[in-house]
Amino acid sequence: MNTLITDTGFTPDDWDFEGADDKTLDLASDDDPMTVTFDSTEMIRVDFPSIADGRGFTIARQLRLRGYTGRLRAKGHVIADQYAMARRSGFDEVEIDAALAQRQPEADWRARTDWQANDYQARLRG
């Protein structure tokens, strides 16, 4: 069973994938977000095949810049240290497998939920 992480920590997954199959879009890390049609899409999940593959962050940012306002989920090999980047790039939540959740418990993720407080770019602009 997978674990969902939001700014409040580990959270039960309330998304009904079977009931909302036509409203969910799964993107691979090598998909081009500029060609994605998301008119009736309510959730987009972007796959992270490894912790070294950061293309998902770019996909999230480009989807948000194109106007996508639905749920955006990072799925796969995202670690707690990457949570702030995931949130800043546009993700609403992160989905990890049970093995990673055991290696990096909720306290590790909650320690990074203050992602807005440590945004050096905002401080430079401000």
N, C-alpha and C positions, 0 to 999 in steps of 0.2 A: 504494500500500500504506500502511496506517495504522500508526502507532507507538503502542505502549502504554507508559505511564509508571507506575512504582511507586516505592516509597521507595528502591529500588536503582538507579533511573535507567531508561534505555530497556530494555525487556524484550520478548522474543519473545511473541507472543500465543499462549497455549496453549489457548484456548477453541475448540472445534469447533462453529461455528455451524450447520453442516449436520446434524451428528450430534445436537446438543442443541437443535434448533429448538423443541421443545415445552417446554424448560426455560429458555428465554431470553425475556425480556419487554423490549420497547423502549417507553420512555415519551417523549412529547413534553414540551416545557417548560410547556405549558398543561394537561397532564393533572392530574387531582385524585388525589394519592396516597392520600387517605382512602377512595377507592372501588376501589383496586387489590387484586385477590386474588392472593396470591403463595404459596399453599400448596405447590405442587410446583416453584416457580420457583427455579432455582439461580443465575441471573444476571439482574440488571436493569440495562439501559443507559438513562441519562437523557440526552436530547439537549440540547445547548447551541447554539442557532441563531446566537448572536453573543456576543462577550465582554461586552457590556453587559447581557445577559439573565441575571440571577442566580437565576431561579426554580428552577433545577435544584438549587441548594444547599438550598433549603427542601424540595424534594421528597425529597432524600436524608435530611435530618434527620427528616422526618415518617415515612418508611419505617422508619428505624432505631427511632424511638420506638414505632412500631406492632409492632416485634418481628422485622422482617426481618433475618436473619443471613447470608444468602447473599452472593455477590459483587455489588458495586454499582460500576458504572462510569460515569464522566462521559464523554460522547462529543461531540466537535465542537469548538466555538470556546472552548476553555479555554486560558489562557496560563499561563506559568510562574509569574507573580506570583499567580495564583489557586490554585496547588497546595495551599498550606497550608489555605486555606478549604475546598477540596474534601475534603481528608483530615479536617479537623475536623468537617465536616458529615456525614460518614459514608461517603464514597466510598473504595473500596479502591484504585482505579486510574483513570487518565485515558487516553483514546484520542484521538489527534489525527491529522490528515492529514499526508502527507509534506511538503507545502509549509510548514506551520507548524513541523514538526520541523526543517526546514532553516533557517528564520528564527530559531528558538529551539532551539539544539542542546542536547544532553544536559547539558552543564555548567550551563546556565541552570536546568534543572529540578533537577539534583542539589544546587544551591546552596539550594534550598528544601525539601529532604527532612528538614530538622530541624524540621518543623512543630510538634512537641510542645514544643520548647525555648522557643519564643517565644509561648506561649499566655498572653496577659495575663489572660484570664478565670480560668484555673487559678491563676495567681499571686494574684489577688484573693480567690479562695475559700480558698486555702491558708493 
